[in-house]
Amino acid sequence: MNHKVIVILLAAVITGGICLAQTDRPAIKEDFKPSTLNQPGQEYPQVNSQGYARFRIVAPQAQSVSVSLGGRGGTSLTKAEDGFWIGTTAGPLDEGFHYYHLTIDGGTFNDPGTLNFYGSTRWESGIEVPAHDQDFYALKGVPHGRVQQILFPSKSTSTSRRAFVYTPPDYDKDLTKRYPVLYLQHGWGEDETAWSNQGRVNLIMDNLIAEGKTKPFLIVMTYGMTNEIRFGGLRNFDIGPFQTVLVDELIPYIDANFRTLSDQPNRAMAGLSMGGMETRTITLKNLDKFSHIGLLSGGSISPEDVNDTPGFKEKVKLVFVSYGSRELENRRGGGRGPFGGDPKANADALKQAGINSVFYVSADTAHEFQSWRRSIYQFAPLLFKD
Amino acid sequence: MNHKVIVILLAAVITGGICLAQTDRPAIKEDFKPSTLNQPGQEYPQVNSQGYARFRIVAPQAQSVSVSLGGRGGTSLTKAEDGFWIGTTAGPLDEGFHYYHLTIDGGTFNDPGTLNFYGSTRWESGIEVPAHDQDFYALKGVPHGRVQQILFPSKSTSTSRRAFVYTPPDYDKDLTKRYPVLYLQHGWGEDETAWSNQGRVNLIMDNLIAEGKTKPFLIVMTYGMTNEIRFGGLRNFDIGPFQTVLVDELIPYIDANFRTLSDQPNRAMAGLSMGGMETRTITLKNLDKFSHIGLLSGGSISPEDVNDTPGFKEKVKLVFVSYGSRELENRRGGGRGPFGGDPKANADALKQAGINSVFYVSADTAHEFQSWRRSIYQFAPLLFKD
């Protein structure tokens, strides 16, 4: 995130130009406020109007305390005279949500000041840097939908599995109305809580619906890491077990227990990162079930994919692909970047072929939730158009 | 919790009888298993068949690591050769759920091995000691109700407030059916997540309903610490702000947005600890709205209360009071014990006066969630009898 700052600092050090570093980096404004994700009554961590984050940890006898945010090596805190460990990131953080953790004397712990969010296969600390466009995911005085926790039977995994279902504000008003459904997946190391907690997808939908910008629809979110990849990598990923849970167990349960429109034109699937990979694989294999596809920082669909999938042009009503701009910069800079080919080129080629193909780039954000909040805000209004 | 063990140990030390201590304390069985509340893939903390808990923390450069469970001073961990801090409680813990935290080099942190639960006005670590009667709150292959997160408008606090609503398994099957409602409150320092997360009240209801032991009803849970007591004590408690939210805002919202039976005979209120105090105060002032009252480790209703409340005998269909047995032991031993008079004597006096008064004691549990899980299991079947 803070590559530029690090590069400037390194350049300054190498050329002996400490003054250069001092003039290039703006003065840190002392207008720090508690992060909105802090636990009740907690003053730290704080964020200032420039996006710098400041941390304060109580551990008077500790030897070293650092925070995983704020550049490649994180931010080392310094013990003040009052026994508190305190430190500020070397540069501003990107707008939006960031996971982080503390390293205290060589162990990994959460910051007791903040709420926790499931990522990296563990509950991590979270911090929120106010964004210029935060209004679209703010809690406002509009009618609110619900986030319903359901436990659905899964024969293939011999248990009751959890999912969350967003139902729009009018769902319990007109009991004869039926709704389209979006199945929405989290990324690697996250779980079915991510899209509501980190993504605020329920508030995004409430706000879009209140402004008349999207059709109301249900969103179903369940756990997508059903096999061995859980604590390994993505290399040996087998879509089979999750596809069985989603397509053979969850979808029929949702259609039987919620007032859905259960035909193909009214069912969409989207996902972020690994969830995009799952979406791509499952939808291409099940075009009799899904008509709208969203890949958020999770690959793209190429002309070859279209050619290899009989009926694609007739069945698919939308292919939405998005990335954070920093992910594309990484690619140009020789970094990992998007997988599965150039997403913009693929999106353009699909459009040329007459497919409803939309490519969206979130400005100045990385492989993080601010990219995905913005992406879902762009994606939702395009769904289930008559 | 482990007073007995401590007393035995102290006696042994005082009389110089180390052998006594060794013979009086049973050998610790090496059948430790990961707590069911551990984060995915985490091996520690562990619990053995006797209820001893064992902790293991990675913090190789730390000076001291201790756990707040396992007797008055908690459990000090010892650094092993591999750099892990490890330790076992001095005695067995009571059955059920316990909050705890770590103290690392003088700072308070959560155990990265476990899930977190909101208590003591912060997200704390949790551990589960398997109970002989854990079947009644187990996740089983029965039809499951939902836990619905709602955001309801609150003029008095100028915001949208969160509540969770348990709806029984048949709620979305017969869309003409209407249901009674129980308003259920958490304790001091907890929040609206406590009854589902720590209390497993949704699973208790699912299981009771599956066995035909209770009428299906809705349970509404919201945050009860709306005033200055949040980070102070209970001394200056003013019921006003919360009563306004509950009675004037939440109840009308629930009745307008869920299929409820909204008359007095079909509305109950209960709470644990501080939530019992709130229940007692609010119901006595609003007997036109509530017919069933549950106080769980949260005081009792005296004959004087009945005399001071016009219409009590006609309007109140049930007064349920419960405690964990260790809370009553504490009282006898000169400890704090139940507040507001002897709960058993009060319950007996109400019964004598012809009121449907039920007193329940949870065996071998303290002011903790196992008492309240058992209490709600006893309470639910008594509600809304025709």
HADDOCK unambig.tbl for C-alpha pairs under 7 A between the chains (distance, minus, plus):
assign (segid A and resid 39 and name CA) (segid B and resid 122 and name CA) 6.64 0.50 0.50
assign (segid A and resid 58 and name CA) (segid B and resid 107 and name CA) 5.06 0.50 0.50
assign (segid A and resid 59 and name CA) (segid B and resid 104 and name CA) 6.86 0.50 0.50
assign (segid A and resid 59 and name CA) (segid B and resid 105 and name CA) 5.43 0.50 0.50
assign (segid A and resid 59 and name CA) (segid B and resid 106 and name CA) 5.00 0.50 0.50
assign (segid A and resid 59 and name CA) (segid B and resid 107 and name CA) 4.04 0.50 0.50
assign (segid A and resid 60 and name CA) (segid B and resid 105 and name CA) 6.26 0.50 0.50
assign (segid A and resid 60 and name CA) (segid B and resid 106 and name CA) 5.59 0.50 0.50
assign (segid A and resid 60 and name CA) (segid B and resid 107 and name CA) 6.84 0.50 0.50
assign (segid A and resid 61 and name CA) (segid B and resid 63 and name CA) 6.97 0.50 0.50
assign (segid A and resid 61 and name CA) (segid B and resid 105 and name CA) 4.50 0.50 0.50
assign (segid A and resid 61 and name CA) (segid B and resid 106 and name CA) 5.95 0.50 0.50
assign (segid A and resid 62 and name CA) (segid B and resid 62 and name CA) 6.28 0.50 0.50
assign (segid A and resid 62 and name CA) (segid B and resid 105 and name CA) 5.14 0.50 0.50
assign (segid A and resid 104 and name CA) (segid B and resid 59 and name CA) 6.86 0.50 0.50
assign (segid A and resid 105 and name CA) (segid B and resid 59 and name CA) 5.46 0.50 0.50
assign (segid A and resid 105 and name CA) (segid B and resid 60 and name CA) 6.28 0.50 0.50
assign (segid A and resid 105 and name CA) (segid B and resid 61 and name CA) 4.53 0.50 0.50
assign (segid A and resid 105 and name CA) (segid B and resid 62 and name CA) 5.16 0.50 0.50
assign (segid A and resid 106 and name CA) (segid B and resid 59 and name CA) 5.00 0.50 0.50
assign (segid A and resid 106 and name CA) (segid B and resid 60 and name CA) 5.59 0.50 0.50
assign (segid A and resid 106 and name CA) (segid B and resid 61 and name CA) 5.96 0.50 0.50
assign (segid A and resid 107 and name CA) (segid B and resid 58 and name CA) 5.07 0.50 0.50
assign (segid A and resid 107 and name CA) (segid B and resid 59 and name CA) 4.01 0.50 0.50
assign (segid A and resid 107 and name CA) (segid B and resid 60 and name CA) 6.82 0.50 0.50
assign (segid A and resid 109 and name CA) (segid B and resid 112 and name CA) 5.96 0.50 0.50
assign (segid A and resid 110 and name CA) (segid B and resid 110 and name CA) 6.94 0.50 0.50
assign (segid A and resid 112 and name CA) (segid B and resid 109 and name CA) 5.95 0.50 0.50
assign (segid A and resid 122 and name CA) (segid B and resid 39 and name CA) 6.68 0.50 0.50
assign (segid A and resid 141 and name CA) (segid B and resid 160 and name CA) 6.83 0.50 0.50
assign (segid A and resid 144 and name CA) (segid B and resid 151 and name CA) 6.07 0.50 0.50
assign (segid A and resid 146 and name CA) (segid B and resid 148 and name CA) 6.32 0.50 0.50
assign (segid A and resid 146 and name CA) (segid B and resid 149 and name CA) 5.48 0.50 0.50
assign (segid A and resid 146 and name CA) (segid B and resid 150 and name CA) 5.06 0.50 0.50
assign (segid A and resid 147 and name CA) (segid B and resid 148 and name CA) 5.75 0.50 0.50
assign (segid A and resid 147 and name CA) (segid B and resid 149 and name CA) 5.05 0.50 0.50
assign (segid A and resid 147 and name CA) (segid B and resid 150 and name CA) 6.98 0.50 0.50
assign (segid A and resid 148 and name CA) (segid B and resid 146 and name CA) 6.35 0.50 0.50
assign (segid A and resid 148 and name CA) (segid B and resid 147 and name CA) 5.76 0.50 0.50
assign (segid A and resid 148 and name CA) (segid B and resid 148 and name CA) 4.09 0.50 0.50
assign (segid A and resid 148 and name CA) (segid B and resid 149 and name CA) 5.98 0.50 0.50
assign (segid A and resid 149 and name CA) (segid B and resid 146 and name CA) 5.51 0.50 0.50
assign (segid A and resid 149 and name CA) (segid B and resid 147 and name CA) 5.06 0.50 0.50
assign (segid A and resid 149 and name CA) (segid B and resid 148 and name CA) 5.99 0.50 0.50
assign (segid A and resid 150 and name CA) (segid B and resid 146 and name CA) 5.09 0.50 0.50
assign (segid A and resid 150 and name CA) (segid B and resid 147 and name CA) 6.99 0.50 0.50
assign (segid A and resid 151 and name CA) (segid B and resid 144 and name CA) 6.10 0.50 0.50
assign (segid A and resid 160 and name CA) (segid B and resid 141 and name CA) 6.89 0.50 0.50
assign (segid A and resid 172 and name CA) (segid B and resid 257 and name CA) 6.58 0.50 0.50
assign (segid A and resid 257 and name CA) (segid B and resid 172 and name CA) 6.60 0.50 0.50
